[in-house]
Amino acid sequence: MAKVLVTGGAGYIGSHVVKLLGESGHEVVVYDNLSTGHRWAVLYGELVEADLADKKRLIDVVSSFKPDVVMHFAAYIVVPESVRYPLKYYRNNVINTLNLLEAMMERGINKFIFSSSAAVYGVPSEIPVSEEAPLAPINPYGESKATVERILRDLAISDSDFSYVSLRYFNVAGADPDGRIGFAYPEPTHLIIRALKAAKGEIDKLYIYGTDYPTPDGTCIRDYIHVVDLAEAHILAMNYLLDGGEKQVLNCGYGRGYSVREVVEAVKKVTGVDFPVEETFRRPGDPPVLVAKADKIKSILKWRPKYDDLECIIKTGWMWETKGIGSRRL
């Protein structure tokens, strides 16, 4: 069993990974400032409430726990906000990651799993997009993730003992099928979550941002991945590194895209609610199409997704929204 430090482990994706780690018997310490995460979402291990900007506390935790692997989820993730407040994103997503890496290096911790994003591709010239596509982000959020990936590449070159897996997420949705954890941010921006909130009546209407994209129905197309399948990819990545695996950059998606209109119709079908929808202008920083080429992760990590179905993703999210504890504790 491994000792795993999980930064941002009280958040949406991190908490699902912590659940899988705990169920498998691994020893977990979660390091989270709870700016968007929740205590109740940490189902296993110890929670240290602290910020990555607090380098002394960070070094103390790394020194005392001595993790075998560090998984890093603690980042700001809202693309439009990153366009408005780029310095906020660079400070947290880049500088605080440097703090974490430096703390690891000082204590001889050399295995790292990074929560990256398909936003590093910007507007890719080929769809589905492979890991070999150039890094060309079109917003500060994507740029912050690309910057960290470059840092990791250079660190691995400089230190032969350091190995990492960078997982480039596509659009994550859904919730724990057991109903214990799920998406619980007070102001969600992701399409499926907002559509579910509209179906519940928590928001007045769902906005479709842009209907003039160069796609079949004019709306953006995204590759949606269930959060539990994504969490499982992190466990496989950890095992890969512990078995001596070399550095890898891997897409995390299903290789199939759905338009905004298709998602809206699927949510209405699953929930049985014909909620109001309004079309409006594009948001800044949204590429028209992002769909993963996911052959590499299946080959290297032997990843076999279990929830590769849009309606399944929506159903688990709807169960969480209507029956889960998280929506009642915000």
Buried (B, 14 or more C-beta within 10 A) or exposed (E): EBBBBBBBBBBBBBBBBBBBBBEEEBBBBBBBBBEBBBEBBBBBBEBBEBBBEBBEBBBBBBEEBEBBBBBBBBBBBBBBBBBEBBEBBBBBBBEBBBBBBBBBBEBEBBBBBBBBBBBBBBEBEEBBBBBEBEBBBBBBBBBBBBBBBEBBBEBBEEEEEBBBBBBBBBBBBBBBBEBBBBBBBEEBEBBBBBBBBBBBEEBEEBBBBBBEBEBEEBBBBBBBBBBBBBBBBBBBBBBBBEEEBEBBBBBBBBBBBBBBBBBBBBBBEBBEBEBEBEBEEBBEBBBBBBBBBBEBBEEBBEBEBEBBBBEBBBBBBBBBBEEBBBBEEE
